[in-house]
């Protein structure tokens, strides 16, 4: 399922959990099979989108830093990756994206209707697998996380084309729709390891700050990234009317650009051209530097949250993952 698709720098960080991650990967492969050729084809196509596996990696490192990786952690690693993939399938429909990891999206190969139901199918499979563990705490964390993700996505849709969206609202949205799963992974890694409340909350705070930083960088790359490196359709936030931090900051500091930006929103047929125009505007006005500094601040907050944890190669790896999120190019 494409560990070869994971970048070398992150693979080096994963060295401490390599056998654990391989077990998650094998388990995930087994889950993404079906006796029905139609469903099997869709699930096997989904495996082509294998990314950095950062969410199961966070779960495994949280387990290692608080005790040991248990069999249920391997299952939970599959669960969080499947939950993440289900949200990506739906995101691609909403964004009308054509590429993910340099492969055509589910909605492009099949269609929007089938992609939406397939995303729901993966959601259902995710919670069926989670329920098989028979652990109320695990199920509670996952259901609350799914609720928060969907709440964030709906609130973001309610803010489409709203140039009055401010930074506080933006951070709240990405806390819900992105950071909640990062936080959940860190909490799930603690399950079964007799962890103190202080340590569990420290890891949760780390995950939350890391997740927000991840989305800030993602929104930054949606404007400045290169599609051949990112391996996915870019500029979709702007053309679908999503108001992200670069646009919020640009309009706040330079309201004279608001009318021009508003005219650019919602024109998917001009995605490449519009992205270049926005990139020029935010580049000239110091907006990208501001966004990057915000991400740096969040990454530092994440690393600071780990202070209650004992020094170990696993804590060091968590710190390195935070740095990787800041420096990533895709």
C-alpha positions as CSV (number, residue, x, y, z in Angstrom):
1,X,0.0,0.0,0.0
2,X,2.7,2.3,-0.7
3,X,5.1,2.9,2.1
4,X,7.3,3.8,-0.9
5,X,5.0,6.8,-1.3
6,X,6.1,8.1,2.0
7,X,9.0,10.7,1.9
8,X,12.4,9.6,3.0
9,X,12.7,12.3,5.8
10,X,9.6,11.0,7.6
11,X,10.6,7.4,7.1
12,X,13.8,8.1,9.1
13,X,11.6,9.5,11.9
14,X,9.4,6.4,11.7
15,X,12.4,4.0,12.1
16,X,11.6,3.5,15.8
17,X,8.1,2.2,15.0
18,X,8.9,0.5,11.6
19,X,7.7,-3.0,12.7
20,X,4.5,-1.5,14.3
21,X,3.7,0.6,11.3
22,X,4.2,-2.4,9.0
23,X,1.6,-4.3,11.1
24,X,-0.8,-1.4,10.7
25,X,-0.2,-1.4,7.0
26,X,-0.8,-5.1,6.6
27,X,-4.0,-4.9,8.7
28,X,-5.2,-1.9,6.7
29,X,-4.6,-3.8,3.5
30,X,-6.7,-6.7,4.8
31,X,-9.5,-4.3,5.7
32,X,-9.6,-2.7,2.3
33,X,-10.7,-5.8,0.5
34,X,-14.1,-7.0,-0.5
35,X,-15.8,-10.1,-1.9
36,X,-17.6,-7.8,-4.3
37,X,-15.4,-6.8,-7.3
38,X,-17.0,-3.4,-7.7
39,X,-16.3,-2.5,-4.0
40,X,-12.9,-4.1,-4.1
41,X,-12.0,-2.0,-7.1
42,X,-12.9,1.2,-5.3
43,X,-11.1,0.1,-2.1
44,X,-7.9,-0.9,-4.0
45,X,-8.0,2.5,-5.8
46,X,-8.2,4.2,-2.4
47,X,-4.9,2.4,-1.4
48,X,-3.1,4.3,-4.2
49,X,-3.6,7.5,-2.1
50,X,-1.2,6.2,0.7
51,X,0.4,9.2,2.2
52,X,2.7,9.8,5.1
53,X,0.6,7.7,7.5
54,X,1.2,10.5,10.1
55,X,-2.0,9.7,12.0
56,X,-1.3,6.0,12.8
57,X,2.3,7.0,13.4
58,X,1.3,9.5,16.1
59,X,-0.9,6.8,17.7
60,X,2.0,4.3,17.7
61,X,4.5,6.8,19.1
62,X,2.0,7.9,21.8
63,X,1.7,4.2,22.7
64,X,5.4,3.7,22.8
65,X,6.1,6.8,24.8
66,X,3.5,5.8,27.4
67,X,4.1,2.1,27.6
68,X,3.9,-0.4,24.7
69,X,2.1,-1.0,21.4
70,X,-0.7,-3.5,22.0
71,X,-2.7,-5.5,19.4
72,X,-5.6,-3.0,19.8
73,X,-3.2,-0.2,18.9
74,X,-2.6,-1.9,15.5
75,X,-6.3,-2.1,14.9
76,X,-6.8,1.6,16.0
77,X,-4.0,2.6,13.6
78,X,-6.1,1.2,10.8
79,X,-9.2,2.8,12.1
80,X,-7.8,6.3,12.2
81,X,-6.3,6.0,8.7
82,X,-9.6,4.7,7.4
83,X,-11.5,7.6,9.0
84,X,-9.0,10.0,7.5
85,X,-9.4,8.4,4.0
86,X,-13.2,8.6,4.3
87,X,-13.0,12.4,4.9
88,X,-10.6,12.8,1.9
89,X,-13.0,11.0,-0.4
90,X,-15.7,13.5,0.6
91,X,-13.3,16.5,0.5
92,X,-12.4,15.6,-3.1
93,X,-16.1,15.6,-4.1
94,X,-16.7,19.0,-2.4
95,X,-13.6,20.5,-4.0
96,X,-14.2,18.8,-7.4
97,X,-10.6,17.7,-7.1
98,X,-9.2,15.6,-9.9
99,X,-5.9,14.4,-8.4
100,X,-4.7,13.0,-5.1
101,X,-1.2,11.6,-4.7
102,X,-0.8,11.9,-8.5
103,X,-3.7,9.5,-9.1
104,X,-7.2,10.4,-10.3
105,X,-9.6,10.8,-7.4
106,X,-12.5,8.4,-6.6
107,X,-15.0,11.0,-7.9
108,X,-13.1,11.4,-11.2
109,X,-12.8,7.6,-11.9
110,X,-16.4,6.9,-10.8
111,X,-18.6,9.9,-10.2
112,X,-19.7,12.2,-7.3
113,X,-22.7,10.1,-6.4
114,X,-20.7,6.9,-6.1
115,X,-17.8,8.7,-4.3
116,X,-20.1,10.1,-1.6
117,X,-21.6,6.7,-0.9
118,X,-18.2,5.1,-1.0
119,X,-17.0,7.6,1.6
120,X,-20.0,6.7,3.8
121,X,-19.1,3.0,3.2
122,X,-15.6,3.6,4.5
123,X,-17.0,5.5,7.5
124,X,-19.3,2.6,8.3
125,X,-16.4,0.1,8.0
126,X,-14.3,2.3,10.3
127,X,-16.8,2.2,13.1
128,X,-17.6,-1.4,12.7
129,X,-13.9,-2.1,13.1
130,X,-13.7,0.2,16.1
131,X,-16.7,-1.5,17.7
132,X,-15.0,-4.9,17.3
133,X,-12.5,-3.8,20.0
134,X,-15.2,-3.7,22.6
135,X,-13.6,-0.7,24.3
136,X,-16.0,2.0,25.3
137,X,-13.2,4.6,25.7
138,X,-11.9,4.0,22.2
139,X,-15.4,4.2,20.7
140,X,-16.2,7.4,22.6
141,X,-13.0,9.1,21.4
142,X,-13.7,8.1,17.8
143,X,-17.3,9.0,17.7
144,X,-16.7,12.4,19.3
145,X,-13.9,13.0,16.7
146,X,-16.1,12.1,13.8
147,X,-18.8,14.5,15.2
148,X,-16.2,17.3,15.5
149,X,-14.8,16.7,12.0
150,X,-18.3,16.9,10.4
151,X,-19.2,19.9,12.5
152,X,-16.0,21.7,11.3
153,X,-16.8,20.8,7.7
154,X,-20.4,22.0,7.9
155,X,-19.3,25.3,9.6
156,X,-16.7,25.8,6.9
157,X,-19.4,25.4,4.3
158,X,-21.5,27.9,6.1
159,X,-18.6,30.4,5.8
160,X,-18.1,29.9,2.0
161,X,-17.4,33.3,0.2
162,X,-17.6,35.1,3.6
163,X,-14.8,37.6,3.5
164,X,-15.7,38.7,7.0
165,X,-14.4,35.4,8.4
166,X,-11.7,36.3,11.0
167,X,-8.7,34.4,12.3
168,X,-10.4,33.2,15.5
169,X,-13.2,31.6,13.4
170,X,-10.6,30.0,11.1
171,X,-8.6,28.4,13.9
172,X,-11.9,27.1,15.4
173,X,-12.8,25.5,12.1
174,X,-9.5,23.8,11.6
175,X,-9.3,22.7,15.2
176,X,-12.6,20.8,14.5
177,X,-12.0,19.5,11.0
178,X,-8.3,18.6,11.1
179,X,-6.7,18.9,14.6
180,X,-9.4,16.8,16.2
181,X,-8.2,13.6,14.5
182,X,-4.5,14.4,15.4
183,X,-5.6,14.8,19.0
184,X,-7.6,11.6,19.0
185,X,-4.6,9.6,17.6
186,X,-2.5,10.8,20.6
187,X,-5.3,9.9,23.1
188,X,-5.9,6.5,21.5
189,X,-2.2,5.7,21.8
190,X,-2.5,6.0,25.6
191,X,-5.4,3.5,25.8
192,X,-4.4,0.4,27.9
193,X,-1.1,1.9,29.1
194,X,-2.1,3.1,32.5
195,X,-1.2,6.7,31.7
196,X,-1.6,9.6,34.1
197,X,-4.2,12.3,33.2
198,X,-1.3,14.8,33.0
199,X,0.5,12.8,30.3
200,X,-2.6,12.0,28.3
201,X,-3.6,15.7,28.2
202,X,0.0,16.7,27.3
203,X,-0.1,14.3,24.3
204,X,-3.6,15.6,23.4
205,X,-2.4,19.2,23.5
206,X,0.6,18.2,21.4
207,X,-1.7,16.6,18.8
208,X,-4.1,19.5,18.7
209,X,-1.4,22.1,18.1
210,X,0.3,19.8,15.6
211,X,-3.0,19.4,13.7
212,X,-3.7,23.1,13.5
213,X,-0.2,23.7,12.3
214,X,-0.6,21.0,9.7
215,X,-3.7,22.7,8.3
216,X,-2.1,26.1,8.3
217,X,0.7,24.7,6.3
218,X,-1.7,22.9,4.0
219,X,-3.6,26.1,3.3
220,X,-0.3,27.9,2.7
221,X,0.7,25.2,0.2
222,X,-2.7,25.3,-1.5
223,X,-1.6,28.7,-2.8
224,X,2.2,28.3,-3.1
225,X,2.8,24.6,-3.6
226,X,3.6,22.8,-6.8
227,X,1.1,20.3,-8.0
228,X,3.8,17.9,-9.2
229,X,5.2,17.8,-5.6
230,X,1.9,17.9,-3.8
231,X,0.4,15.3,-6.1
232,X,-3.1,16.8,-5.8
233,X,-5.3,19.5,-7.3
234,X,-4.3,22.9,-5.8
235,X,-6.1,26.2,-5.6
236,X,-9.4,24.4,-4.8
237,X,-9.8,26.3,-1.5
238,X,-10.0,29.7,-3.4
239,X,-12.1,28.5,-6.3
240,X,-14.6,26.8,-4.0
241,X,-14.9,29.9,-1.8
242,X,-13.1,28.6,1.3
243,X,-11.6,31.5,3.3
244,X,-8.2,30.3,4.6
245,X,-5.6,32.1,6.7
246,X,-3.7,33.7,3.7
247,X,-6.8,35.3,2.4
248,X,-8.0,36.4,5.9
249,X,-4.7,38.0,6.6
250,X,-4.5,39.7,3.2
251,X,-8.0,41.3,3.5
252,X,-7.4,42.3,7.1
253,X,-4.2,44.1,6.4
254,X,-5.1,45.3,2.9
255,X,-8.9,45.7,2.6
256,X,-8.4,47.5,-0.7
257,X,-7.9,44.0,-2.2
258,X,-11.2,42.6,-0.9
259,X,-13.3,43.4,-4.0
260,X,-10.7,41.9,-6.3
261,X,-10.4,38.7,-4.1
262,X,-14.2,38.4,-4.0
263,X,-14.3,38.5,-7.8
264,X,-11.8,35.7,-8.0
265,X,-13.7,33.3,-5.7
266,X,-15.9,30.6,-7.2
267,X,-14.3,30.3,-10.6
268,X,-13.0,26.7,-10.8
269,X,-12.4,27.0,-14.6
270,X,-9.7,29.6,-13.8
271,X,-8.2,27.7,-10.9
272,X,-4.5,27.9,-12.0
273,X,-4.7,31.6,-13.0
274,X,-6.5,32.6,-9.9
275,X,-4.0,30.8,-7.7
276,X,-1.2,32.6,-9.3
277,X,-2.9,36.0,-8.8
278,X,-3.6,35.3,-5.1
279,X,0.0,34.0,-4.6
280,X,1.4,37.2,-6.1
281,X,-0.8,39.3,-3.8
282,X,0.0,37.4,-0.6
283,X,3.6,37.2,-1.5
284,X,4.0,40.9,-2.0
285,X,2.2,41.8,1.3
286,X,4.1,39.5,3.7
287,X,1.1,37.3,4.3
288,X,2.9,34.0,3.6
289,X,5.6,34.9,6.1
290,X,2.9,35.6,8.6
291,X,1.2,32.3,8.0
292,X,4.5,30.4,8.3
293,X,5.3,32.2,11.6
294,X,1.9,31.2,12.9
295,X,2.7,27.6,12.0
296,X,6.1,27.9,13.7
297,X,4.4,29.1,16.8
298,X,1.9,26.2,16.8
299,X,4.7,23.7,16.3
300,X,6.6,25.1,19.2
301,X,3.5,24.9,21.3
302,X,3.2,21.3,20.3
303,X,6.8,20.5,21.3
304,X,6.4,22.4,24.6
305,X,3.4,20.3,25.4
306,X,5.6,17.2,25.5
307,X,7.7,18.4,28.5
308,X,5.8,16.3,31.1
309,X,6.9,13.2,29.1
310,X,10.1,11.4,30.0
311,X,13.0,11.7,27.6
312,X,13.1,8.8,25.1
313,X,13.6,8.2,21.4
314,X,9.8,8.2,21.0
315,X,9.4,11.7,22.5
316,X,12.3,12.9,20.2
317,X,10.4,11.4,17.3
318,X,7.3,13.3,18.2
319,X,9.3,16.5,18.2
320,X,10.8,15.6,14.9
321,X,7.3,15.0,13.4
322,X,6.4,18.5,14.5
323,X,9.4,19.9,12.6
324,X,8.5,17.8,9.6
325,X,5.0,19.2,9.5
326,X,6.5,22.7,9.4
327,X,9.0,22.0,6.7
328,X,7.0,19.6,4.5
329,X,6.5,20.3,0.8
330,X,3.5,18.1,0.2
